[in-house]
Amino acid sequence: MSTHIPRLVIAAPASGSGKTTVATGLMRAFADAGLAVSPHKVGPDYIDPGYHALATGRPGRNLDAYMCGPERIAPLFLHGAAGCDVAVVEGVMGLYDGASGQGELASTAHVAKLLKAPVVLVVDASSQSRSVAALVHGFASWDPEVRVAGVILNKVGSDRHEALLREALTESGVPVLGAVRRVQQAHTPSRHLGLVPVAERSTEAVEAVAAQAAQVREGCDLEGLLALARSAPPLLDEPWAPHGLWAGVPQGDGGPPCSSEAESLGEGGHNPTTGVHPKNAPVVAVAGGPAFTFSYTEHTELLQAAGAEVAPFDPLRDESLPDHTAALVIGGGFPEIYAPELSANEPLRKQVAALAASGAPVIAECAGLLYLSRSLDGKPMCGVLPADARMSGRLTLGYREAVAIADTPLARAGTRVRGHEFHRTVTEPGAGASPAWGFTHPERRTEGFVAGGVHASYLHVHWAGAPGAAARLVAGAAARG
């Protein structure tokens, strides 16, 4: 299969150069011009895709070659970008920064090569002039397989400054496709884990995205950028599909995805992975709202494809779980910011505790782990886990290789996964009598809690890289009947 989707990767020499501002502004500028824009983010980050979704009106999607495997990057991209006029992929960290100690794996450059996409380098030019040419030349020539096809100069101070930068870059062979000035109103505030999520900012986030788009329209060559995107060659991969026997597995990993809902449900309308009939779809409640904003788009798609009815709810506002909840998923977010409000919602905390005590599947990642603990910064939480959580002064960050220690609703004992940790909180103890995971790289330790149907851990796992996880969860919920 050959699919041509115009696409660009927005990269930078280092974090803090302005990738998110330029990428989000470009997405919105293209969308305002009447284009259907597919937004993507390299790496595990949950927050930037929220701004991308606000800019484009489409779900933000992650492309993580570490957690999902390099072989799934192009299929996941094609799935997310289907039917779009152009795709914009925001990079992570510096262009060539990948998983620690594993070469180019999961770097922006790696993903750009997997997508055969041209790269536009966003350079913070605030403290340089002629040296910018040496910087761009180095990045463009480092890996011949990476096509650095344009530069956007960010944080340009004046017309004179811009003229000096453009003059220097005429000898680099890499065209300047934009020069963005410093404008305070386009600033997006940060805190201990990065940008403040869209769900917490509402009006301010809308205004910030609009301001970023105005900056890009004013300072960038939109026609040149679109022409560059259209120069990307066709991709020969099959789109990833969340449904059927091959849930989460692209073609080439053992068989083709099903081509229709009927096929995905098998003969008689049953899902062959879970045995769930659509008329008896179990309700899987998924926490959302400002306190629980971290979730990959594909998780909901996988749950629905496995036969579940996905029911979102907001633990800050809803005093009860969705009707007929048979399983619960509580992802990441910032419960530490909302600990008093979460604690004050005692009716919901009691319902969550009762559901967990009943043996129903309950999957909690990071923020969900804190919410299920006895307390968070001294505020009572759900009391499902024999642990207390608190903010700490230490950032825990990085990719992890892990193995499931016990059978859980998410994985069989012995299942190996790749995930990501990102938090400034700790739980005491850090693991239960039956831990969720045994980390094998880069350090060896146990982590998390398993009890009954509860699987709670700091580890974020992208289910597209763990085929069968969603189907196992839905099967467990359906079995309760």
C-alpha positions as CSV (number, residue, x, y, z in Angstrom):
1,M,0.0,0.0,0.0
2,S,1.3,3.4,-0.9
3,T,0.0,6.5,0.9
4,H,1.0,10.1,0.4
5,I,0.4,12.4,3.3
6,P,2.2,15.8,3.2
7,R,4.2,16.0,6.4
8,L,6.8,18.1,8.3
9,V,8.8,17.4,11.4
10,I,9.5,20.5,13.6
11,A,12.7,19.9,15.5
12,A,15.3,22.0,17.3
13,P,18.9,21.8,18.5
14,A,17.8,21.6,22.1
15,S,14.9,21.8,24.5
16,G,13.7,25.4,25.1
17,S,14.3,26.5,21.5
18,G,10.6,27.1,20.8
19,K,9.4,23.9,19.1
20,T,6.1,23.8,20.7
21,T,5.3,27.5,20.0
22,V,6.2,27.1,16.3
23,A,4.7,23.6,15.8
24,T,1.4,24.6,17.5
25,G,1.3,27.9,15.8
26,L,1.9,26.3,12.4
27,M,-0.8,23.7,13.0
28,R,-3.3,26.4,13.8
29,A,-2.2,28.6,10.9
30,F,-2.6,25.7,8.5
31,A,-6.0,24.9,10.0
32,D,-7.1,28.5,9.7
33,A,-6.2,28.3,6.0
34,G,-8.8,25.6,5.6
35,L,-6.5,22.5,5.7
36,A,-7.3,19.4,7.7
37,V,-4.2,19.1,9.9
38,S,-3.0,15.9,11.7
39,P,-1.0,16.8,14.9
40,H,1.7,14.5,16.2
41,K,4.3,14.6,19.0
42,V,7.5,12.6,19.1
43,G,8.1,10.9,22.5
44,P,5.9,10.2,25.6
45,D,4.8,13.7,26.3
46,Y,1.1,14.1,27.2
47,I,0.8,17.9,27.5
48,D,1.9,19.2,24.1
49,P,-0.7,17.0,22.2
50,G,-3.4,18.8,24.2
51,Y,-2.3,22.1,22.6
52,H,-2.0,20.4,19.3
53,A,-5.6,19.2,19.6
54,L,-6.8,22.7,20.5
55,A,-5.0,24.1,17.4
56,T,-6.3,21.5,14.9
57,G,-9.6,20.2,16.2
58,R,-8.2,16.7,15.9
59,P,-6.8,14.4,18.6
60,G,-3.1,14.9,19.3
61,R,-1.1,11.6,18.8
62,N,2.2,10.5,20.1
63,L,4.9,8.7,18.0
64,D,7.2,6.9,20.5
65,A,9.6,4.5,18.9
66,Y,10.8,3.2,22.4
67,M,7.4,2.3,23.8
68,C,5.7,1.3,20.6
69,G,8.6,0.0,18.6
70,P,10.1,1.5,15.4
71,E,8.0,-0.8,13.3
72,R,4.8,0.8,14.5
73,I,5.7,4.5,13.9
74,A,4.7,4.8,10.3
75,P,1.5,2.7,10.8
76,L,0.5,4.8,13.8
77,F,1.2,8.0,11.8
78,L,-0.9,6.8,8.9
79,H,-3.8,5.8,11.2
80,G,-3.8,9.2,12.8
81,A,-3.3,11.2,9.7
82,A,-5.8,9.4,7.5
83,G,-7.8,11.8,5.4
84,C,-5.8,14.9,6.3
85,D,-4.2,17.5,4.0
86,V,-1.0,17.8,6.0
87,A,0.6,16.5,9.1
88,V,2.8,18.4,11.5
89,V,5.1,16.4,13.9
90,E,6.6,18.2,16.8
91,G,9.9,16.7,17.9
92,V,11.3,16.0,21.4
93,M,14.4,17.6,23.1
94,G,17.2,18.1,20.6
95,L,17.0,16.6,17.1
96,Y,19.4,13.8,17.8
97,D,18.5,13.2,21.5
98,G,17.0,9.7,22.0
99,A,16.6,7.1,24.7
100,S,19.5,7.3,27.0
101,G,22.4,5.0,26.0
102,Q,20.5,3.6,23.0
103,G,21.8,5.7,20.2
104,E,19.2,7.3,18.0
105,L,16.3,5.2,19.3
106,A,13.2,7.3,19.8
107,S,14.9,10.6,18.9
108,T,13.2,13.1,16.6
109,A,15.8,12.2,13.9
110,H,14.9,8.5,14.2
111,V,11.2,9.2,13.8
112,A,11.8,11.6,10.9
113,K,13.7,8.8,9.1
114,L,11.0,6.3,9.8
115,L,8.4,8.7,8.3
116,K,10.7,9.8,5.5
117,A,9.8,13.4,6.5
118,P,11.6,16.6,5.9
119,V,12.8,18.4,9.0
120,V,12.5,22.1,9.8
121,L,14.9,23.2,12.5
122,V,13.7,25.8,15.0
123,V,16.7,27.7,16.2
124,D,16.7,30.0,19.3
125,A,18.6,32.9,17.7
126,S,18.3,35.3,20.7
127,S,22.0,35.3,21.6
128,Q,23.8,34.7,18.3
129,S,24.2,36.1,14.8
130,R,26.7,34.6,12.3
131,S,27.3,31.5,14.5
132,V,23.8,30.3,13.6
133,A,25.2,29.2,10.2
134,A,27.7,26.8,11.9
135,L,25.0,25.5,14.2
136,V,22.6,24.7,11.3
137,H,25.4,23.3,9.1
138,G,26.3,20.9,11.9
139,F,22.8,19.6,12.4
140,A,22.1,19.3,8.7
141,S,25.3,17.4,8.0
142,W,25.4,15.1,11.1
143,D,23.3,12.3,9.6
144,P,22.9,12.2,5.8
145,E,19.7,10.2,6.2
146,V,18.0,13.1,8.0
147,R,16.8,15.8,5.6
148,V,17.1,19.1,7.4
149,A,15.3,21.1,4.7
150,G,14.6,24.4,6.4
151,V,15.2,26.7,9.3
152,I,12.8,28.9,11.4
153,L,14.6,31.5,13.4
154,N,12.9,32.0,16.8
155,K,13.2,34.8,19.3
156,V,14.5,37.2,16.8
157,G,15.1,40.6,18.4
158,S,14.9,43.2,15.5
159,D,14.9,43.7,11.8
160,R,18.7,44.2,12.0
161,H,19.1,41.0,13.9
162,E,17.0,39.1,11.4
163,A,19.1,40.5,8.5
164,L,22.3,39.3,10.1
165,L,21.0,35.8,10.7
166,R,19.6,35.5,7.1
167,E,22.9,36.7,5.7
168,A,24.9,34.2,7.6
169,L,22.6,31.3,6.6
170,T,22.8,32.0,2.8
171,E,26.0,30.0,2.8
172,S,24.6,27.0,4.8
173,G,22.5,25.7,1.9
174,V,19.5,25.4,4.2
175,P,16.7,27.9,3.4
176,V,15.2,30.2,6.0
177,L,11.5,29.5,6.1
178,G,10.6,31.9,8.9
179,A,11.7,34.4,11.5
180,V,9.6,34.6,14.7
181,R,9.8,37.6,17.0
182,R,9.6,37.5,20.8
183,V,6.0,38.2,21.9
184,Q,5.0,37.7,25.5
185,Q,1.3,36.9,24.8
186,A,2.2,33.7,23.1
187,H,3.9,32.4,26.3
188,T,2.5,29.2,27.8
189,P,3.1,28.9,31.5
190,S,5.0,25.9,33.0
191,R,5.3,24.2,36.4
192,H,7.1,21.2,37.8
193,L,6.4,18.8,35.0
194,G,6.3,21.2,32.0
195,L,3.6,23.2,30.4
196,V,0.3,23.6,32.2
197,P,-2.2,21.3,30.4
198,V,-4.9,22.8,28.2
199,A,-7.7,21.4,30.3
200,E,-6.5,23.6,33.2
201,R,-6.2,26.8,31.2
202,S,-9.3,26.9,29.0
203,T,-9.6,30.6,27.8
204,E,-6.0,31.3,28.3
205,A,-4.9,28.3,26.3
206,V,-7.2,29.3,23.4
207,E,-5.7,32.8,23.4
208,A,-2.1,31.4,23.6
209,V,-2.7,29.1,20.6
210,A,-4.2,32.0,18.6
211,A,-1.2,34.2,19.4
212,Q,1.2,31.5,18.4
213,A,-0.6,31.1,15.1
214,A,-0.5,34.9,14.5
215,Q,3.3,34.8,15.1
216,V,3.8,32.0,12.6
217,R,1.6,33.6,10.0
218,E,3.4,36.9,10.3
219,G,6.9,35.5,10.4
220,C,6.9,32.3,8.4
221,D,6.5,31.3,4.7
222,L,3.4,29.1,5.0
223,E,3.3,28.4,1.3
224,G,7.0,27.3,1.4
225,L,6.4,25.1,4.4
226,L,3.4,23.5,2.8
227,A,5.3,22.9,-0.4
228,L,8.1,21.3,1.7
229,A,5.5,19.0,3.4
230,R,4.2,18.0,0.0
231,S,7.7,17.0,-1.1
232,A,7.7,14.0,1.4
233,P,7.5,10.7,-0.5
234,P,4.7,8.2,-0.2
235,L,4.8,5.7,2.8
236,L,4.5,2.0,1.9
237,D,3.3,0.9,5.4
238,E,-0.2,-0.3,6.3
239,P,-2.1,2.0,8.7
240,W,-2.3,0.7,12.3
241,A,-5.7,-0.6,13.3
242,P,-7.0,-1.0,16.8
243,H,-9.6,-3.6,16.2
244,G,-9.9,-7.3,15.9
245,L,-7.5,-10.2,16.5
246,W,-4.6,-7.8,15.6
247,A,-5.5,-5.1,18.1
248,G,-2.5,-2.8,18.2
249,V,-0.5,-4.9,15.7
250,P,0.3,-3.4,12.3
251,Q,0.7,-5.5,9.2
252,G,3.9,-7.3,9.1
253,D,3.6,-8.3,12.8
254,G,1.7,-11.5,12.2
255,G,-1.2,-10.6,10.0
256,P,-3.3,-7.8,8.6
257,P,-5.8,-5.7,10.7
258,C,-9.4,-6.4,10.1
259,S,-11.0,-4.2,7.4
260,S,-14.4,-3.7,8.9
261,E,-16.4,-3.7,12.1
262,A,-18.0,-7.0,11.1
263,E,-14.6,-8.7,10.6
264,S,-13.3,-7.3,13.9
265,L,-16.3,-8.8,15.7
266,G,-15.9,-12.2,14.0
267,E,-18.8,-14.5,13.2
268,G,-21.9,-13.9,15.1
269,G,-20.9,-10.4,16.0
270,H,-18.4,-11.4,18.8
271,N,-15.0,-9.8,19.2
272,P,-12.6,-12.8,18.6
273,T,-10.1,-11.3,21.0
274,T,-12.4,-10.9,24.0
275,G,-15.5,-12.8,23.2
276,V,-17.5,-9.7,24.0
277,H,-20.8,-9.2,22.1
278,P,-21.4,-5.5,21.2
279,K,-24.9,-5.6,22.9
280,N,-23.2,-6.7,26.2
281,A,-20.3,-4.1,26.1
282,P,-18.9,-3.7,29.5
283,V,-18.6,-0.1,30.7
284,V,-15.0,1.0,31.3
285,A,-14.9,4.3,33.2
286,V,-11.9,6.5,32.3
287,A,-10.9,9.4,34.6
288,G,-10.5,12.8,32.9
289,G,-10.9,16.4,33.7
290,P,-8.2,18.9,34.9
291,A,-6.6,16.5,37.4
292,F,-6.3,13.5,35.0
293,T,-5.3,14.8,31.6
294,F,-2.6,12.2,30.6
295,S,-4.0,9.6,28.2
296,Y,-3.0,8.4,24.8
297,T,-5.7,8.6,22.1
298,E,-5.1,5.1,21.0
299,H,-6.1,3.7,24.5
300,T,-9.7,4.7,24.0
301,E,-9.7,3.3,20.5
302,L,-8.3,0.0,21.7
303,L,-10.8,-0.3,24.5
304,Q,-13.7,0.4,22.1
305,A,-12.3,-2.0,19.5
306,A,-12.1,-4.7,22.2
307,G,-15.8,-4.3,22.8
308,A,-16.0,-1.8,25.7
309,E,-18.2,1.1,26.2
310,V,-15.8,3.9,27.3
311,A,-17.4,6.3,29.8
312,P,-15.4,9.4,30.8
313,F,-15.9,11.0,34.1
314,D,-14.2,13.8,36.1
315,P,-13.2,13.0,39.7
316,L,-13.2,16.7,40.6
317,R,-16.9,17.1,39.7
318,D,-18.7,13.8,39.5
319,E,-19.8,12.3,42.8
320,S,-20.4,8.8,41.3
321,L,-18.9,6.5,38.8
322,P,-20.7,6.1,35.4
323,D,-23.7,3.8,35.6
324,H,-22.8,0.0,35.3
325,T,-19.0,0.6,35.6
326,A,-17.3,-2.8,35.3
327,A,-13.7,-1.5,35.1
328,L,-11.8,1.6,35.9
329,V,-8.9,3.3,34.2
330,I,-7.2,6.3,36.0
331,G,-4.3,7.7,34.0
332,G,-1.7,10.4,34.7
333,G,-2.1,14.0,35.4
334,F,-1.7,16.4,38.3
335,P,-3.7,15.2,41.3
336,E,-1.2,17.0,43.6
337,I,-2.5,20.3,42.3
338,Y,-6.1,19.3,43.1
339,A,-5.6,17.2,46.3
340,P,-8.0,19.2,48.4
341,E,-10.8,19.0,45.8
342,L,-10.2,15.3,45.1
343,S,-10.3,14.6,48.8
344,A,-13.4,16.6,49.3
345,N,-15.3,14.4,46.8
346,E,-15.8,11.7,49.4
347,P,-18.8,10.0,47.7
348,L,-16.7,9.2,44.6
349,R,-13.7,8.1,46.7
350,K,-15.9,5.6,48.5
351,Q,-17.3,4.3,45.2
352,V,-13.9,3.8,43.8
353,A,-12.8,2.0,46.9
354,A,-15.9,-0.2,46.8
355,L,-15.3,-1.1,43.1
356,A,-11.7,-2.0,43.8
357,A,-12.8,-4.2,46.8
358,S,-15.3,-6.0,44.5
359,G,-12.4,-7.3,42.4
360,A,-13.2,-5.3,39.3
361,P,-10.3,-4.4,37.0
362,V,-8.8,-1.1,38.1
363,I,-5.8,0.2,36.2
364,A,-4.0,3.2,37.7
365,E,-1.0,5.0,36.2
366,C,1.0,7.6,38.1
367,A,-1.7,10.1,39.0
368,G,-4.1,7.2,39.4
369,L,-1.6,5.6,41.8
370,L,-1.7,8.7,43.9
371,Y,-5.5,8.8,43.9
372,L,-5.8,5.2,45.0
373,S,-3.4,5.8,47.9
374,R,-4.4,6.4,51.5
375,S,-3.4,10.0,51.3
376,L,-1.7,12.6,49.1
377,D,0.2,15.4,50.8
378,G,-1.8,14.6,53.9
379,K,-5.2,14.7,52.2
380,P,-7.3,11.5,52.3
381,M,-7.6,9.7,49.0
382,C,-9.4,6.5,48.1
383,G,-7.5,4.2,50.5
384,V,-7.3,1.4,48.0
385,L,-3.6,1.0,48.4
386,P,-1.5,0.6,51.6
387,A,0.6,3.6,50.7
388,D,0.8,7.4,51.3
389,A,1.9,9.8,48.6
390,R,3.6,13.2,48.8
391,M,5.4,15.7,46.6
392,S,9.2,15.4,46.7
393,G,12.1,17.6,45.5
394,R,13.3,14.9,43.1
395,L,12.3,14.5,39.5
396,T,12.0,10.8,38.3
397,L,12.2,10.8,34.6
398,G,13.1,8.3,31.9
399,Y,12.3,5.2,29.8
400,R,12.0,1.9,31.6
401,E,12.0,-1.8,30.6
402,A,9.8,-3.8,32.9
403,V,8.3,-7.3,33.4
404,A,4.9,-8.0,35.0
405,I,5.5,-9.8,38.3
406,A,2.0,-11.2,38.7
407,D,-1.1,-11.8,36.6
408,T,-3.1,-8.6,36.4
409,P,-6.0,-7.3,34.3
410,L,-3.4,-5.6,32.2
411,A,-0.8,-8.3,31.6
412,R,0.1,-11.9,32.4
413,A,3.0,-12.6,34.7
414,G,6.2,-12.5,32.7
415,T,5.0,-10.0,30.1
416,R,7.7,-7.6,29.1
417,V,6.9,-4.0,28.4
418,R,8.6,-0.7,27.7
419,G,7.2,2.4,29.5
420,H,8.1,5.8,30.9
421,E,8.2,7.4,34.3
422,F,7.7,11.2,34.9
423,H,6.9,12.4,38.3
424,R,8.0,14.5,41.3
425,T,6.0,12.5,43.9
426,V,6.8,9.4,45.9
427,T,4.8,6.8,47.6
428,E,5.7,5.2,50.9
429,P,6.2,2.3,50.4
430,G,7.2,2.3,46.7
431,A,5.9,-1.2,46.1
432,G,3.4,-3.5,47.7
433,A,3.6,-7.1,48.8
434,S,2.8,-8.0,45.2
435,P,4.5,-5.4,43.0
436,A,3.2,-4.4,39.6
437,W,6.5,-4.4,37.8
438,G,10.0,-5.5,38.1
439,F,12.2,-2.9,36.3
440,T,15.1,-4.5,34.4
441,H,16.6,-1.4,32.7
442,P,18.2,1.0,33.4
443,E,17.9,0.0,37.0
444,R,16.7,-3.2,38.8
445,R,13.9,-2.6,41.3
446,T,10.3,-3.5,42.0
447,E,7.5,-0.9,41.7
448,G,3.8,-0.5,42.1
449,F,0.9,-2.5,43.6
450,V,-1.2,-5.5,42.6
451,A,-4.1,-6.6,44.7
452,G,-7.3,-8.4,43.4
453,G,-8.2,-6.6,40.2
454,V,-6.0,-3.5,41.0
455,H,-2.9,-2.8,39.0
456,A,-1.3,0.5,40.1
457,S,2.0,1.9,39.1
458,Y,4.0,5.0,38.2
459,L,4.9,3.4,34.9
460,H,3.1,4.9,31.8
461,V,2.7,2.2,29.1
462,H,1.5,3.0,25.5
463,W,-1.0,0.2,24.8
464,A,-0.3,0.3,21.1
465,G,3.1,-1.1,22.0
466,A,1.6,-3.7,24.3
467,P,-0.9,-5.6,22.0
468,G,-3.5,-7.4,24.0
469,A,-3.4,-5.2,27.1
470,A,-6.7,-3.4,26.3
471,A,-8.4,-6.7,25.2
472,R,-7.3,-8.4,28.4
473,L,-8.8,-5.5,30.5
474,V,-12.1,-5.6,28.6
475,A,-12.3,-9.4,28.8
476,G,-11.8,-9.1,32.6
477,A,-14.6,-6.5,32.8
478,A,-16.9,-8.6,30.7
479,A,-16.3,-11.7,32.7
480,R,-17.9,-10.0,35.7
481,G,-21.0,-9.9,33.8
